[in-house]
Amino acid sequence: MQTLPTPPSGSVQIEDDRTGLSIETLKRAFLDNLFYIQGKFPALASKNDYYMALAYTVRDRLLRRWLNTAETYTNTQARTVCYLSAEFLMGPHLGNNLINLGIYDQINQAMTELGLDLNELLQQEEEPGLGNGGLGRLAACYLDSLATLEIPALGYGIRYEFGIFDQEIRDGWQVEITDKWLRYGNPWEIARPDWAVEVKYGGHTESFIDEHGNYRVRWVPFKVVKGLPYDTPILGYKVNTANTLRLWSAEATESFDFGAFNSGDYFGAVHQKSNSENISKVLYPNDEQYQGKVLRLEQQMFFVSCSLQDMIRILQMQNMSLEKFPEKFSVQLNDTHPAIAVAELMRLLMDEHGMQWDNAWNITTRTFGYTNHTLLPEALERWPLKLFSELLPRHIEIIYEINRRFLDDVRIKFPDDPGRLSRLSLIDESGEKYVRMANLACVGSSAINGVAALHSELVKQTVLKDFYDMYPEKFTNVTNGVTPRRFVVLSNPRMTSLITSKIGDNWIKHLDELRRIEQFADDPGFRYEFRQIKQAIKQDLANHIKSETDVEVDPSSLFDIQVKRIHEYKRQHLNALHIIHLYNRIKANPSAEITPRTFLFGGKAAPGYYMAKLIIKFINSIGEVVNRDPDVAGRLKVVFLKDYNVKFAQRVYPAADLSEQISTAGKEASGTGNMKFSMNGALTIGTLDGANVEIREEVGAENFFLFGLTTEEVAAKKAAGYRPIDYYESNNDLRQVIDRIASGFFSHGDTGLFRPLVDNLLHKDEYLLLADYQSYIDCQEQVSQAYRNWDHWTRMSILNTARMGKFSSDRSIRDYCQNIWKVQPVPIELKDYTQS
């Protein structure tokens, strides 16, 4: 690397436009930030120092837009979307901001002239892993689209000190490592200590009559925690709008007890600080134990209360009355984690601001919308009544009153139906008493939506059927989407350049325009270019796999990829059974004609989810055998990609030939990985589940590999008394696959290692792997045959990309804006704050 220029001395003439975009201005700003912020000169600077200097250089160019945006929203009192989510899986900020600012090429040139590699600097960024997967990634896509569409918005969540764990694979097993994403600092955020608020926990309530003769309640808490906001600008694509992601960090109201310290109690002197900060310490603490449950509920109350108090502060700052709350804010509950907001807003309005019940309830129900993300009844949150009452004594009183009034309405609409009353009640009294958070969200929201057409229908038929019967007008659908800026433009610049060379770049903001490349699907030259780009990307991934795992994979083989959270309903083990099926064919006939495949898996299992962790071990064990068997002769390779995250996803989606979306029909709410794969030209093998249904409708049935039972067939089979052992006994191929696992062949002769997996499949099989097995195997044979005709496969791939316009998160946000939030764009004009 060449020697970088020295930082400016006092005699150097500095350009007036310190945030200009010329190459020379960018280089000077970069060196200034290295010197004045990082406190380094080139001889001592690390790659991370260079990354931080570049990040601050880019952030400087965001700030003008950010401040203009905030000022415009304040002056216009713009109606604002507040997106409440326990997860925001943003991914690295630098590359995305370069794309959205439109300065990727300038920065690349500036770094090159300074002897630095932009790609290396991009890899230095620590990913803020503030989410588990789809829920948090969706929230991130929606923030990108809200800004791009110039919609006033605030994202509210928790600034977890430790995000989702880093994943190591040791002897085939997942090992969780602490994710210290903040260890080198975060150049994208700005702390706002002057906007800190306090959150109460525990204690008791006291009722009294105020000076106007009104019944009031005072909450006397046991513990008070301070919430400190950290703001990150979220820039839209080639617009001036920069919205805010506001994440809350927990602190003690008093960090140090001098009395305890002076009396010799050194631990007690800092105990309150440590106890309070635990609330924002880690993403989703393991809640199998009681203390974990307490901490998780504390987290939910913490960020919801902080956020609602912040909204009230904004209202007051803009001289708007609390009566205007639902006109100023539309608050979306991203799943049930923020559902306590219904009770907390009632408490704030009544107890802190003196409002009467009816008025407060009218404001509350007009404010909230609730997005349901699951069809799994066990995933609908509920809290033990004892725990809830001890931690949030005022909220349980409010919930009881909401419930009393609500059940009176139910009795009027459905008289003499005690079963319905029991199911709709906010309190589950069927055994140990629980508070049902989904019920609270439904009662307290004006709109309830699912996240795919099939999912929204199933929500109305199953988990929320009684609420649909009660409030049919509340229910609607908003099919999920993903941002093409990160998952095509940033992730796949070569394909982006090819498409743009044919149809211009307007598609990046209007993804429906991708339809225009359909005309090139039958152009041999375009197909050749498209195929060459895919091969080059696959080679890049193959090189990365070799460097990370020392496994060599063939980039000309079919890249068959399944990357997502590891869960039994997502059926990674069905994919694994197919690998064993192909392996058995080769062992029976070593010269068998098998379409070469590279099977790539990635994803994390919840730390307490034993079966998911066993599936990871199972996949790695299969790979250990298959990858070293000389009979296979390179026709099959199996690789588990450790520590799958957004940064790694940006490598994987563009390299896929086949996208595995094989969940049991009726279990996946939507999925968004399926969309990212298809946008990048992967073909899908999948069931009629979640958004797969709509993807197949858009790309055409002939460009989608469909298998498996439908939702109705799954329900019928279970109702008839499903016996997985019958499939094992009647299907010789399946029996050979299962027997090979049970024999210990993939576990060094240990017949006990995968026994729980085998027993579950043969005697329970909740997710109907064995019922779908033969259909899956047959469909995979169709995939193999299709891949042998590369030219036709490429045509199908082009059509998948061309027809994915519906699945932009921009379309999703337009749907929300029109049907639920009732908000309009607010364009931002730039002002220069540096001029007097």
C-alpha positions in Angstrom: 0.0 0.0 0.0 1.3 3.5 -0.9 2.1 6.0 1.9 -1.0 8.1 2.7 -0.6 11.9 2.6 -0.1 13.6 6.0 -3.0 15.4 7.6 -3.5 19.1 6.9 -1.4 21.6 8.7 -2.6 25.1 9.5 -1.2 26.5 6.4 -3.2 24.2 4.0 -6.1 25.8 2.2 -9.2 23.8 3.0 -12.2 23.8 0.6 -15.2 25.7 1.8 -17.6 22.8 1.2 -16.3 20.4 3.9 -19.0 17.8 3.0 -18.5 18.1 -0.7 -18.4 15.1 -3.0 -15.4 15.8 -5.2 -12.7 13.1 -5.0 -10.2 15.6 -3.4 -12.7 16.7 -0.8 -13.6 13.1 0.1 -9.9 12.3 0.4 -9.2 15.3 2.6 -12.3 14.6 4.8 -11.2 11.0 5.2 -7.7 12.0 6.3 -9.1 14.7 8.7 -11.3 12.0 10.3 -8.4 9.6 10.6 -6.4 12.3 12.3 -8.9 14.3 14.4 -11.4 11.6 15.3 -9.4 8.4 15.3 -6.3 10.1 16.6 -4.1 8.1 14.2 -1.7 8.8 11.4 -1.2 6.3 8.6 1.8 4.5 10.0 -0.2 3.5 13.1 -3.6 3.1 11.6 -5.3 -0.3 11.4 -7.9 -1.3 8.8 -10.5 -0.7 11.5 -9.2 2.9 11.9 -9.5 3.4 8.2 -13.1 2.0 8.2 -14.0 4.3 11.1 -12.5 7.3 9.3 -14.5 6.5 6.2 -17.7 5.9 8.2 -17.4 9.3 9.8 -16.7 10.8 6.4 -20.0 9.3 5.1 -21.9 10.2 8.2 -20.9 13.8 7.8 -22.7 13.7 4.4 -25.8 12.3 6.0 -26.1 14.8 8.8 -27.3 17.7 6.7 -30.1 15.6 5.3 -30.9 14.2 8.7 -31.2 17.7 10.3 -33.2 19.0 7.4 -35.5 16.1 7.7 -36.1 16.6 11.5 -36.6 20.3 11.0 -39.1 19.8 8.2 -41.1 17.3 10.3 -41.1 19.6 13.2 -42.2 22.7 11.3 -44.9 20.9 9.3 -46.1 18.7 12.3 -46.0 15.9 9.8 -48.0 12.7 10.6 -45.3 10.1 11.5 -45.1 6.3 11.4 -43.6 4.9 14.6 -42.4 1.3 14.1 -42.1 -0.5 17.4 -40.0 -3.6 17.1 -37.9 -5.7 19.5 -35.6 -6.5 16.6 -33.8 -4.4 14.0 -31.4 -6.5 12.0 -30.0 -3.6 10.0 -26.9 -5.1 8.5 -23.7 -3.1 7.9 -24.5 0.6 7.3 -21.5 1.8 5.3 -22.2 0.1 1.9 -25.9 0.8 2.1 -25.3 4.5 2.8 -22.9 4.7 -0.1 -25.6 3.3 -2.4 -28.3 5.5 -1.1 -26.2 8.7 -1.2 -25.1 7.8 -4.8 -21.4 8.1 -4.0 -20.2 4.5 -4.1 -18.1 5.1 -7.2 -16.6 8.4 -5.9 -15.7 6.8 -2.5 -14.2 3.8 -4.3 -12.0 6.1 -6.4 -11.0 8.2 -3.4 -9.9 5.1 -1.5 -8.1 3.7 -4.5 -6.1 6.9 -4.9 -5.2 6.7 -1.2 -4.0 3.1 -1.7 -6.9 1.5 0.1 -9.3 -1.2 -0.9 -12.9 -0.2 -0.3 -14.1 -3.8 -0.2 -11.6 -4.5 2.6 -12.9 -1.5 4.6 -16.5 -2.6 4.1 -15.6 -6.0 5.6 -14.3 -4.3 8.7 -17.8 -3.1 9.9 -19.2 -5.0 12.8 -22.7 -6.0 12.0 -25.3 -4.8 14.7 -26.9 -8.2 15.3 -30.0 -6.7 16.9 -32.4 -9.4 15.7 -32.8 -13.1 15.2 -33.8 -13.2 11.6 -36.8 -12.4 9.4 -38.7 -10.1 11.9 -35.7 -7.8 12.5 -34.6 -7.9 8.8 -38.1 -7.0 7.7 -38.1 -4.0 10.1 -34.8 -2.9 8.6 -36.1 -3.2 5.0 -39.2 -1.2 6.0 -37.1 1.7 7.5 -35.1 1.8 4.2 -38.4 2.0 2.2 -40.0 4.5 4.5 -37.1 6.9 3.9 -36.9 6.2 0.2 -40.6 6.9 -0.2 -40.1 10.1 1.9 -42.6 9.0 4.6 -42.0 10.6 8.1 -41.0 7.7 10.3 -39.2 6.7 13.5 -38.0 3.2 14.3 -38.0 2.4 18.0 -36.2 -0.5 19.6 -33.5 -1.6 22.1 -29.8 -0.9 21.8 -28.7 -4.4 22.9 -25.1 -4.3 24.1 -24.8 -7.9 22.9 -26.8 -8.8 19.9 -27.6 -12.3 18.6 -24.6 -14.6 19.4 -21.8 -15.3 17.0 -21.9 -18.9 15.9 -19.0 -21.2 15.9 -19.1 -24.8 14.7 -17.1 -27.2 16.7 -17.1 -30.9 16.0 -20.3 -30.2 14.0 -22.1 -28.6 16.9 -23.2 -25.0 17.2 -21.3 -23.1 19.9 -22.6 -19.6 20.9 -20.0 -16.8 21.3 -20.8 -13.4 22.7 -21.5 -10.8 20.0 -19.5 -7.7 21.1 -20.6 -5.5 18.2 -19.9 -2.3 20.1 -16.3 -3.2 21.2 -14.8 -0.7 18.7 -17.6 1.9 18.9 -20.4 2.7 16.6 -19.7 5.6 14.2 -23.3 5.8 13.0 -25.1 6.6 16.2 -25.5 9.8 18.2 -26.4 9.7 21.9 -29.3 12.0 23.0 -28.9 12.1 26.9 -31.1 15.2 27.1 -34.1 13.1 25.9 -33.7 10.3 28.5 -36.8 9.1 30.2 -37.6 6.9 33.2 -39.3 3.6 33.3 -41.0 2.0 36.4 -41.1 -1.6 37.6 -42.7 -3.4 40.5 -44.0 -1.9 43.7 -47.7 -1.2 44.3 -50.5 1.1 43.3 -52.4 3.6 45.4 -55.9 4.9 44.5 -57.1 8.4 45.4 -59.6 11.1 44.5 -58.1 14.2 42.8 -59.1 17.8 43.4 -61.8 17.5 40.7 -63.4 14.5 42.4 -62.0 12.0 39.8 -60.8 8.5 40.7 -57.0 8.3 40.1 -54.3 5.8 40.6 -50.7 6.4 41.6 -48.0 3.9 40.9 -45.3 3.6 43.6 -42.6 1.5 41.9 -39.9 -0.7 43.4 -37.4 0.1 40.7 -36.9 3.0 38.2 -34.6 2.7 35.2 -33.4 5.4 32.9 -33.8 5.0 29.1 -31.1 6.7 27.1 -31.8 7.1 23.3 -29.2 6.6 20.6 -30.1 7.8 17.2 -29.0 6.4 13.8 -29.8 8.2 10.5 -31.6 6.0 8.0 -31.2 7.5 4.6 -33.5 6.9 1.6 -32.3 6.1 -1.9 -31.3 9.2 -3.8 -33.7 11.4 -1.8 -33.0 14.0 0.9 -35.0 12.1 3.5 -33.1 10.7 6.4 -35.4 9.2 9.1 -34.3 8.1 12.5 -33.8 4.7 14.2 -34.0 5.4 17.9 -32.7 2.6 20.1 -32.9 2.8 23.9 -30.1 1.8 26.3 -30.9 1.1 30.0 -29.1 2.9 32.8 -29.5 3.3 36.5 -31.1 6.6 37.7 -28.1 6.7 40.1 -25.0 4.9 38.9 -23.1 4.9 42.2 -24.2 4.6 45.9 -21.6 6.7 47.9 -23.2 5.6 51.1 -22.7 1.9 50.4 -19.2 2.6 49.1 -18.2 4.5 52.2 -19.5 1.8 54.5 -17.4 -0.8 52.7 -20.1 -2.3 50.5 -18.2 -2.0 47.2 -20.5 -4.4 45.4 -23.6 -2.7 46.6 -22.2 0.6 45.4 -22.6 -0.4 41.8 -25.3 -3.1 42.1 -28.1 -0.8 41.0 -26.2 0.3 37.9 -25.5 -3.4 37.0 -29.0 -4.5 37.6 -30.5 -1.7 35.6 -28.2 -2.1 32.6 -29.1 -5.8 32.4 -32.3 -4.8 30.7 -30.6 -3.8 27.4 -27.6 -6.1 27.9 -28.6 -9.0 25.5 -31.0 -9.8 22.7 -33.7 -12.2 24.0 -32.3 -13.7 27.2 -33.1 -17.4 27.5 -36.5 -17.3 29.1 -36.7 -21.0 30.1 -35.9 -19.9 33.7 -38.1 -17.5 35.7 -35.5 -14.8 35.8 -35.2 -14.9 32.1 -38.9 -14.4 31.7 -38.7 -11.4 34.1 -35.9 -9.9 32.1 -37.6 -10.4 28.8 -40.8 -8.7 30.0 -38.7 -5.9 31.5 -37.2 -5.4 28.1 -40.5 -5.1 26.3 -41.9 -2.7 28.9 -38.6 -0.7 28.7 -38.5 0.1 25.0 -42.3 0.6 24.7 -42.5 3.0 27.6 -39.4 4.9 26.5 -40.8 5.2 23.0 -44.3 6.3 24.0 -42.9 8.9 26.4 -40.7 10.1 23.5 -43.8 10.5 21.3 -45.5 12.6 24.0 -42.3 14.7 24.2 -42.4 15.3 20.5 -46.1 16.3 20.7 -45.4 18.8 23.5 -42.4 20.2 21.6 -44.6 20.8 18.6 -47.2 22.4 20.8 -49.8 19.8 20.0 -52.3 18.5 22.5 -52.5 14.9 23.6 -55.9 14.7 21.9 -53.9 14.9 18.6 -51.8 11.8 19.4 -53.4 9.5 16.8 -53.4 12.2 14.2 -49.7 12.9 14.7 -48.6 9.2 15.2 -49.5 5.9 13.6 -47.8 3.3 15.8 -47.2 -0.2 14.3 -46.7 -3.2 16.7 -44.2 -5.5 15.0 -45.5 -8.8 16.4 -46.6 -9.2 20.1 -43.3 -8.0 21.7 -44.5 -4.4 21.9 -48.1 -5.3 22.8 -47.7 -3.9 26.3 -47.9 -0.5 24.5 -51.7 -0.7 24.6 -51.7 -0.7 28.4 -48.8 1.7 28.8 -50.3 4.4 26.6 -53.5 4.1 28.6 -51.4 4.5 31.8 -49.5 7.5 30.5 -52.7 9.3 29.3 -54.7 8.6 32.5 -52.1 8.5 35.3 -49.5 11.0 34.1 -51.7 13.3 32.1 -55.1 13.2 33.8 -57.2 11.9 31.0 -60.5 10.0 31.6 -60.8 6.3 30.5 -63.1 6.8 27.5 -61.0 9.5 25.9 -57.7 7.6 26.6 -59.2 4.4 25.1 -60.4 6.2 22.0 -56.9 7.7 21.5 -55.2 4.4 22.1 -57.2 2.3 19.7 -56.9 4.9 16.9 -53.1 4.9 17.4 -52.1 1.3 17.1 -51.9 -1.3 14.3 -50.8 -4.9 15.0 -48.8 -7.1 12.6 -49.1 -10.8 13.3 -46.1 -12.8 12.2 -46.9 -16.4 13.2 -49.4 -19.2 12.8 -47.8 -21.2 15.6 -50.0 -20.9 18.6 -47.1 -21.4 21.0 -45.4 -18.3 19.4 -48.2 -16.0 20.6 -46.7 -14.5 23.7 -48.3 -14.9 27.1 -47.0 -14.1 30.5 -47.7 -15.9 33.8 -50.2 -13.7 35.7 -48.2 -13.7 38.9 -45.0 -12.6 37.2 -46.8 -9.9 35.2 -48.7 -8.5 38.2 -45.5 -8.3 40.3 -43.5 -6.5 37.6 -46.3 -4.3 36.2 -48.9 -3.9 38.9 -50.6 -0.8 37.3 -50.7 -2.4 33.9 -52.5 -5.5 35.1 -55.2 -3.3 36.6 -55.6 -1.5 33.3 -55.7 -4.9 31.4 -58.4 -6.2 33.7 -60.5 -3.1 33.0 -59.9 -3.4 29.3 -60.9 -7.0 29.5 -64.1 -6.3 31.5 -65.3 -3.8 29.0 -64.3 -5.9 26.0 -66.0 -9.1 27.3 -69.2 -7.1 27.9 -69.1 -6.2 24.1 -68.5 -9.9 23.3 -71.5 -10.9 25.3 -73.7 -8.5 23.4 -72.5 -9.7 20.0 -72.3 -13.4 20.9 -74.7 -14.0 23.8 -74.7 -17.4 25.6 -71.2 -18.4 24.2 -69.0 -19.0 27.2 -66.4 -20.8 25.1 -65.9 -17.8 23.0 -65.6 -15.6 26.0 -62.9 -17.8 27.4 -60.9 -17.8 24.1 -61.2 -14.0 23.6 -60.4 -13.1 27.2 -57.1 -11.2 27.7 -56.5 -13.5 30.6 -56.1 -17.3 30.0 -57.8 -19.0 33.0 -57.7 -22.6 31.6 -55.0 -23.6 34.1 -52.2 -21.4 35.5 -53.4 -17.9 34.6 -51.6 -16.0 31.8 -51.9 -12.6 30.2 -52.4 -13.1 26.4 -50.4 -10.4 24.6 -51.8 -11.1 21.1 -55.4 -10.6 22.5 -54.3 -7.3 24.0 -52.8 -6.2 20.7 -56.0 -7.2 18.8 -58.4 -5.4 21.2 -56.2 -2.3 21.4 -55.5 -1.8 17.6 -57.6 -0.4 14.8 -55.9 -2.7 12.2 -54.6 -6.2 12.3 -52.6 -7.6 9.4 -50.9 -10.7 8.3 -47.7 -10.7 6.1 -48.7 -12.8 3.1 -52.0 -13.5 1.4 -52.2 -17.1 2.5 -51.0 -16.2 6.0 -53.6 -13.5 6.4 -56.4 -15.9 5.5 -55.1 -18.5 7.8 -54.8 -16.0 10.6 -58.5 -15.3 10.2 -59.3 -19.0 10.1 -57.1 -20.2 13.0 -55.1 -18.3 15.6 -57.2 -15.1 15.5 -60.5 -16.6 14.2 -62.5 -15.3 17.2 -61.2 -11.8 16.8 -62.0 -11.9 13.1 -65.5 -12.9 14.0 -65.6 -10.0 16.4 -63.9 -7.3 14.3 -63.8 -8.4 10.6 -63.3 -4.8 9.6 -59.9 -4.7 11.4 -58.3 -7.4 9.3 -56.2 -6.9 6.2 -53.1 -8.2 4.4 -49.8 -6.6 3.7 -47.5 -9.0 1.9 -43.9 -8.6 3.1 -41.2 -7.2 0.8 -37.4 -6.6 0.8 -35.3 -3.7 -0.2 -33.7 -4.0 -3.6 -31.1 -1.4 -2.6 -29.3 -3.8 -0.2 -30.2 -7.1 -1.6 -29.6 -6.4 -5.3 -27.8 -3.2 -5.9 -25.3 -3.6 -3.0 -25.2 -7.4 -3.0 -25.1 -8.0 -6.7 -23.4 -5.0 -8.5 -22.6 -7.0 -11.6 -26.2 -8.0 -12.2 -27.3 -4.5 -11.3 -24.9 -3.1 -14.0 -26.3 -5.5 -16.6 -29.9 -4.7 -15.9 -29.2 -1.0 -15.8 -27.4 -1.1 -19.1 -30.6 -2.4 -20.7 -33.4 -0.5 -19.0 -31.8 2.3 -17.0 -31.7 2.6 -13.2 -35.3 3.7 -12.5 -36.1 0.1 -11.5 -34.1 0.5 -8.2 -36.9 2.7 -6.9 -39.7 1.2 -9.0 -39.0 -2.5 -9.0 -42.0 -3.2 -11.2 -39.9 -1.9 -14.1 -37.8 -5.1 -13.9 -40.5 -6.5 -16.1 -38.8 -4.7 -18.9 -36.0 -7.3 -18.9 -38.4 -10.0 -19.8 -37.9 -9.0 -23.4 -34.2 -10.1 -23.1 -35.0 -13.6 -21.7 -34.9 -15.0 -25.3 -31.9 -13.0 -26.3 -28.9 -15.4 -26.4 -26.4 -12.6 -25.8 -28.2 -11.4 -22.7 -28.6 -14.9 -21.4 -24.9 -15.5 -21.9 -24.0 -12.4 -20.0 -26.5 -13.2 -17.2 -25.1 -16.7 -16.9 -21.5 -15.5 -16.9 -22.2 -13.1 -14.1 -23.9 -15.9 -12.0 -20.8 -18.1 -12.6 -18.4 -15.3 -11.5 -20.4 -14.8 -8.3 -20.4 -18.5 -7.6 -16.7 -18.6 -8.1 -16.3 -15.7 -5.5 -18.4 -17.7 -3.0 -16.4 -20.9 -3.8 -13.2 -19.0 -3.0 -14.7 -17.7 0.2 -15.8 -21.2 1.3 -12.3 -22.6 0.5 -10.7 -19.9 2.7 -13.2 -20.3 5.6 -13.7 -24.1 5.6 -11.0 -25.6 3.4 -13.7 -27.3 1.4 -13.4 -27.0 -2.3 -16.7 -26.7 -4.2 -17.3 -26.6 -7.9 -18.8 -23.3 -9.1 -20.2 -25.1 -12.2 -22.3 -27.4 -9.9 -25.8 -26.5 -8.9 -25.6 -24.3 -5.8 -28.5 -25.6 -3.7 -28.9 -23.2 -0.8 -31.0 -23.1 2.4 -30.1 -20.3 4.7 -32.5 -19.2 7.5 -33.1 -19.8 11.2 -32.8 -23.5 12.1 -36.3 -24.8 13.0 -38.1 -28.1 12.6 -41.0 -26.4 10.7 -38.5 -24.9 8.2 -37.4 -28.6 7.5 -33.7 -28.3 7.0 -33.6 -32.0 7.8 -35.9 -32.8 4.8 -33.2 -31.2 2.6 -30.7 -33.4 4.5 -32.7 -36.6 3.7 -32.5 -35.7 0.0 -28.7 -35.6 0.3 -28.6 -39.0 1.8 -31.0 -40.2 -0.9 -28.5 -39.1 -3.6 -25.6 -40.5 -1.6 -27.3 -43.9 -1.4 -27.8 -43.8 -5.2 -24.1 -43.3 -5.7 -23.1 -46.0 -3.2 -25.5 -48.4 -4.9 -24.1 -47.5 -8.3 -20.8 -45.4 -8.2 -21.2 -44.6 -11.9 -24.8 -43.2 -11.5 -25.5 -40.1 -13.4 -26.0 -37.4 -10.7 -26.3 -33.7 -11.5 -23.4 -32.2 -9.5 -24.7 -30.2 -6.6 -23.2 -28.1 -3.8 -25.5 -28.1 -0.8 -25.0 -24.9 1.3 -26.7 -24.4 4.6 -26.6 -21.5 7.0 -28.5 -20.4 10.1 -28.5 -20.2 13.9 -30.5 -22.4 16.3 -31.9 -20.8 19.4 -29.5 -21.7 22.3 -32.2 -23.7 24.2 -33.6 -25.5 21.1 -32.0 -29.0 21.3 -33.6 -30.5 18.2 -32.5 -27.5 16.0 -29.0 -27.9 17.3 -29.1 -31.6 16.6 -30.1 -30.8 13.0 -27.0 -28.6 12.6 -24.9 -31.5 13.9 -26.7 -33.8 11.5 -26.0 -31.7 8.4 -22.3 -31.3 9.4 -22.0 -35.1 10.0 -23.5 -35.8 6.6 -21.0 -33.4 5.0 -18.1 -35.0 6.9 -19.0 -38.4 5.2 -20.1 -37.2 1.8 -17.2 -34.8 1.2 -14.5 -37.4 1.8 -16.0 -40.4 0.1 -14.1 -41.2 -3.1 -17.2 -42.8 -4.6 -18.9 -39.4 -4.7 -16.1 -38.0 -6.9 -17.1 -34.4 -6.5 -20.7 -34.8 -7.5 -22.0 -33.8 -4.1 -20.6 -31.4 -1.6 -22.2 -30.4 1.7 -21.1 -27.2 3.6 -22.6 -25.6 6.7 -21.8 -21.8 6.6 -21.1 -20.7 10.1 -22.4 -17.5 11.7 -24.9 -16.6 9.0 -25.8 -12.9 9.1 -26.8 -10.0 6.8 -23.2 -9.4 5.7 -22.8 -13.0 4.7 -26.3 -13.1 3.2 -25.1 -10.5 0.7 -22.6 -13.0 -0.6 -25.0 -15.9 -0.7 -28.2 -14.7 -2.3 -26.6 -13.7 -5.6 -24.7 -17.1 -5.8 -27.7 -19.4 -5.5 -29.1 -21.5 -8.3 -31.8 -23.1 -6.2 -33.6 -21.6 -3.2 -34.9 -24.1 -0.7 -38.3 -22.8 0.8 -39.6 -26.1 2.0 -41.5 -25.4 5.2 -44.7 -27.4 6.0 -47.6 -25.7 4.3 -49.4 -23.5 6.8 -46.4 -22.9 9.1 -44.4 -20.1 7.5 -46.1 -16.7 7.8 -44.3 -15.3 4.8 -40.6 -15.6 4.5 -38.4 -12.9 3.0 -35.3 -15.0 2.0 -37.5 -16.5 -0.7 -37.8 -13.0 -2.2 -34.1 -12.1 -2.0 -33.1 -15.4 -3.7 -35.6 -14.9 -6.6 -34.6 -11.3 -7.1 -31.1 -12.5 -7.7 -32.2 -15.1 -10.2 -32.4 -18.2 -8.1 -35.2 -20.7 -8.9 -37.3 -21.8 -6.0 -38.2 -25.3 -4.8 -41.0 -24.9 -2.3 -44.3 -25.7 -0.9 -47.5 -23.6 -1.2 -46.6 -21.8 2.1 -46.3 -18.2 3.0 -45.2 -15.9 0.3 -44.1 -18.9 -1.9 -47.7 -18.9 -3.1 -47.5 -15.3 -4.4 -44.0 -15.7 -5.8 -45.2 -18.7 -7.8 -48.1 -16.6 -9.1 -45.8 -13.8 -10.2 -42.9 -15.8 -11.7 -45.1 -18.4 -13.3 -45.8 -22.0 -12.3 -43.4 -23.2 -15.0 -40.5 -21.3 -13.4 -41.1 -22.7 -9.8 -40.5 -26.2 -8.6 -43.6 -27.1 -6.5 -44.0 -30.1 -4.2 -45.7 -31.2 -1.1 -49.1 -31.2 0.6 -51.2 -28.1 0.7 -52.3 -26.4 3.9 -55.7 -28.1 3.6 -54.1 -31.5 3.0 -51.8 -31.1 6.0 -54.8 -30.3 8.2 -56.8 -33.2 6.8 -54.0 -35.7 7.2 -53.5 -34.6 10.9 -57.2 -34.8 11.5 -57.3 -38.4 10.1 -54.6 -39.5 12.5 -51.2 -39.1 10.7 -48.9 -42.1 11.1 -45.4 -41.4 9.8 -44.3 -45.0 10.3 -46.7 -46.0 7.5 -44.6 -44.0 5.0 -41.4 -45.5 6.3 -42.8 -49.0 5.9 -44.2 -48.5 2.5 -41.4 -46.5 0.8 -38.2 -48.6 0.3 -36.1 -45.6 -0.6 -37.2 -43.6 2.5 -36.6 -46.7 4.7 -33.0 -47.0 3.4 -32.4 -43.3 4.2 -33.8 -43.6 7.7 -32.0 -46.9 8.4 -28.7 -45.4 7.3 -29.1 -42.6 9.8 -30.2 -45.0 12.6 -27.3 -47.4 11.9 -24.7 -44.8 13.1 -23.3 -44.4 9.6 -23.1 -40.6 9.8 -22.1 -40.6 13.5 -19.0 -42.8 13.6 -21.0 -45.8 14.5 -22.9 -44.1 17.4 -26.4 -45.3 17.0 -27.7 -43.0 19.8 -26.5 -39.6 18.5 -29.3 -39.1 16.0 -31.8 -41.4 17.7 -34.0 -38.4 18.9 -34.2 -37.2 15.3 -35.1 -40.7 13.9 -37.6 -41.4 16.7 -39.3 -38.0 16.1 -39.6 -38.6 12.4 -41.0 -42.2 12.8 -43.4 -41.6 15.7 -44.3 -38.0 15.8 -43.2 -36.0 12.7 -45.2 -32.9 13.6 -44.1 -31.2 10.4 -44.9 -34.1 8.0 -41.5 -34.6 6.5 -42.2 -38.3 5.7 -45.5 -37.4 4.1 -43.8 -34.9 1.8 -40.6 -36.9 1.2 -41.4 -38.7 -2.1 -42.9 -35.5 -3.6 -39.8 -33.6 -2.6 -37.5 -36.3 -4.1 -39.4 -36.4 -7.3 -39.4 -32.6 -7.6 -35.6 -32.5 -6.9 -35.2 -34.9 -9.9 -37.0 -32.3 -12.0 -34.5 -29.7 -10.7 -31.6 -31.9 -11.7 -33.0 -32.5 -15.2 -33.7 -28.8 -15.7 -30.2 -27.7 -14.6 -28.6 -29.8 -17.3 -30.0 -27.4 -19.9 -28.1 -24.3 -18.7 -29.6 -22.1 -21.5 -33.2 -22.9 -20.5 -32.3 -22.7 -16.8 -30.9 -19.2 -17.4 -34.0 -18.1 -19.1 -36.1 -19.2 -16.1 -33.6 -17.4 -13.8 -34.0 -14.2 -15.8 -37.8 -14.4 -15.6 -37.6 -14.9 -11.8 -35.7 -11.7 -11.5 -37.9 -9.8 -14.0 -41.1 -10.7 -12.2 -40.2 -9.9 -8.6 -41.4 -6.3 -8.6 -44.3 -7.0 -6.3 -41.9 -8.0 -3.5 -40.1 -4.8 -3.0 -40.5 -3.4 0.5 -41.4 -0.1 -1.2 -44.7 -1.8 -2.4 -45.3 -3.1 1.1 -44.9 0.3 2.6 -47.2 1.9 0.1 -49.8 -0.7 1.1 -49.3 0.2 4.8 -49.5 3.9 4.0 -52.7 3.7 2.0 -54.6 1.0 4.0 -53.4 1.3 7.6 -51.3 4.3 8.4 -53.0 7.0 6.2 -49.7 9.0 5.8 -48.4 11.0 2.9 -44.8 11.7 1.6 -43.1 14.8 2.9 -40.3 15.8 0.5 -37.2 17.4 2.1 -35.4 20.4 0.7 -31.8 20.8 1.7 -30.6 23.8 3.7 -27.0 24.6 4.6 -26.7 24.9 8.4 -23.0 25.8 8.1 -23.8 29.2 6.7 -24.6 32.1 9.0 
